[in-house]
Amino acid sequence: MIAIPYKIINDFDKYIHYIVTNNIVFEINRMDKPVIYTNIFKYDSCYDLYLNISKLCKNNNEAPEKIMPILENNNYYLDIYDIFMMDVNNNILSIPYNDKITIQEFIHSNKTFFEPIYPKPIRSIFKIYIIDSDFLYRK
């Protein structure tokens, strides 16, 4: 058996703690598509969430020839028209397409919409819904 120095284990534990406490996982729901998951650093902007989800949905799309992509930094992504959440009373809150508001700030200012969908120990998974070009232009 190989002995692993305590410092490496301790640093790894700190790294795992950092990842778990500073990342937020979103369960992405799209009409007639399987649920997919993504994570984002809590200090990233809401705009970064849009880009992250756009890239992820484009990679998981079943019919890429039907997509009306947008050009951003010389990369084509799926158009995301809205990312929204629902609270327990079915009120809807859209996540702003804004590069000045961090995910953490948005969560703290809208706590009623950010109820975890799973109990402890996974407290930072939130359900969101998207409206994308694939949804709008389907036949």
C-alpha positions as CSV (number, residue, x, y, z in Angstrom):
1,M,0.0,0.0,0.0
2,I,1.3,3.5,-0.9
3,A,1.3,6.0,1.9
4,I,-0.2,9.4,0.9
5,P,1.2,12.3,2.9
6,Y,-1.3,14.0,5.2
7,K,-0.7,17.4,3.6
8,I,-2.0,16.1,0.2
9,I,-5.1,14.6,1.8
10,N,-5.7,17.8,3.7
11,D,-5.3,19.9,0.6
12,F,-7.6,17.6,-1.4
13,D,-10.3,17.9,1.3
14,K,-10.0,21.7,1.2
15,Y,-10.3,21.6,-2.6
16,I,-13.4,19.4,-2.5
17,H,-14.9,21.7,0.2
18,Y,-14.1,24.7,-2.0
19,I,-15.7,23.1,-5.1
20,V,-18.8,22.0,-3.1
21,T,-19.3,25.3,-1.4
22,N,-18.6,27.6,-4.3
23,N,-20.5,25.8,-7.1
24,I,-24.2,25.7,-7.8
25,V,-25.8,23.0,-9.8
26,F,-28.8,23.6,-12.0
27,E,-31.2,21.0,-13.3
28,I,-32.2,22.2,-16.7
29,N,-35.6,21.4,-18.0
30,R,-36.5,21.8,-21.7
31,M,-39.7,20.9,-23.4
32,D,-39.7,17.3,-24.8
33,K,-36.0,16.9,-23.9
34,P,-34.2,14.9,-21.2
35,V,-33.2,16.8,-18.1
36,I,-29.5,17.9,-18.1
37,Y,-27.4,19.3,-15.3
38,T,-24.7,22.0,-15.2
39,N,-22.7,23.6,-12.5
40,I,-21.5,27.2,-12.3
41,F,-19.2,29.0,-9.9
42,K,-21.4,31.2,-7.6
43,Y,-19.4,34.3,-8.4
44,D,-20.0,34.0,-12.2
45,S,-22.5,36.3,-13.7
46,C,-26.0,35.5,-14.9
47,Y,-24.7,36.1,-18.4
48,D,-22.2,33.3,-17.8
49,L,-25.0,31.0,-16.9
50,Y,-26.7,31.8,-20.2
51,L,-23.5,31.0,-22.1
52,N,-22.9,27.8,-20.1
53,I,-26.5,26.6,-20.7
54,S,-26.4,27.6,-24.4
55,K,-23.2,25.6,-25.0
56,L,-24.5,22.6,-23.0
57,C,-27.8,22.5,-24.8
58,K,-26.2,22.8,-28.2
59,N,-24.0,19.9,-27.4
60,N,-27.0,17.8,-26.2
61,N,-29.4,18.8,-28.9
62,E,-31.0,16.0,-30.9
63,A,-31.6,18.0,-34.1
64,P,-28.7,20.5,-34.5
65,E,-29.8,21.3,-38.1
66,K,-33.0,23.0,-36.8
67,I,-31.1,25.3,-34.5
68,M,-30.8,29.0,-35.2
69,P,-27.5,29.7,-33.6
70,I,-26.0,33.0,-32.5
71,L,-22.4,34.0,-33.0
72,E,-20.5,34.9,-29.8
73,N,-16.6,35.1,-29.7
74,N,-16.5,33.2,-33.0
75,N,-18.4,30.3,-31.6
76,Y,-22.0,29.3,-32.5
77,Y,-24.3,28.7,-29.6
78,L,-28.0,27.9,-29.3
79,D,-30.3,30.9,-28.8
80,I,-31.6,31.0,-25.3
81,Y,-34.6,33.3,-25.1
82,D,-35.3,32.9,-21.4
83,I,-34.1,31.0,-18.4
84,F,-36.7,31.0,-15.6
85,M,-37.6,29.4,-12.3
86,M,-40.9,28.7,-10.5
87,D,-41.6,28.9,-6.8
88,V,-44.0,26.7,-4.9
89,N,-46.9,29.0,-5.8
90,N,-46.0,28.7,-9.5
91,N,-44.8,32.3,-9.7
92,I,-42.3,32.8,-12.5
93,L,-38.9,34.6,-12.2
94,S,-36.7,35.1,-15.2
95,I,-32.9,35.1,-14.7
96,P,-31.6,38.3,-16.2
97,Y,-29.2,38.3,-19.1
98,N,-26.7,40.5,-17.2
99,D,-23.0,40.4,-16.8
100,K,-23.0,42.6,-13.7
101,I,-25.1,40.4,-11.4
102,T,-23.5,37.3,-10.0
103,I,-25.4,34.1,-9.4
104,Q,-24.9,34.4,-5.7
105,E,-26.3,38.0,-5.7
106,F,-29.3,36.9,-7.7
107,I,-30.0,33.9,-5.4
108,H,-29.8,36.1,-2.3
109,S,-32.2,38.7,-3.7
110,N,-34.7,36.0,-4.8
111,K,-34.5,33.4,-2.0
112,T,-38.1,32.2,-2.4
113,F,-37.4,30.9,-5.9
114,F,-34.2,29.1,-4.8
115,E,-35.5,26.3,-2.8
116,P,-33.3,23.2,-3.3
117,I,-35.1,20.4,-5.1
118,Y,-33.2,17.7,-3.1
119,P,-32.8,17.5,0.7
120,K,-29.5,17.5,2.5
121,P,-26.6,16.9,1.8
122,I,-27.2,18.2,-1.8
123,R,-28.5,21.6,-1.0
124,S,-27.3,23.6,-4.0
125,I,-29.2,22.0,-6.9
126,F,-31.9,24.2,-8.3
127,K,-34.5,23.5,-11.1
128,I,-34.6,25.9,-14.0
129,Y,-36.5,26.0,-17.2
130,I,-35.4,27.3,-20.6
131,I,-37.0,28.6,-23.7
132,D,-34.6,28.2,-26.6
133,S,-34.8,28.4,-30.4
134,D,-35.3,24.7,-30.7
135,F,-38.5,25.0,-28.6
136,L,-39.7,28.1,-30.5
137,Y,-39.1,26.8,-34.0
138,R,-40.2,23.2,-33.6
139,K,-42.8,21.9,-36.0
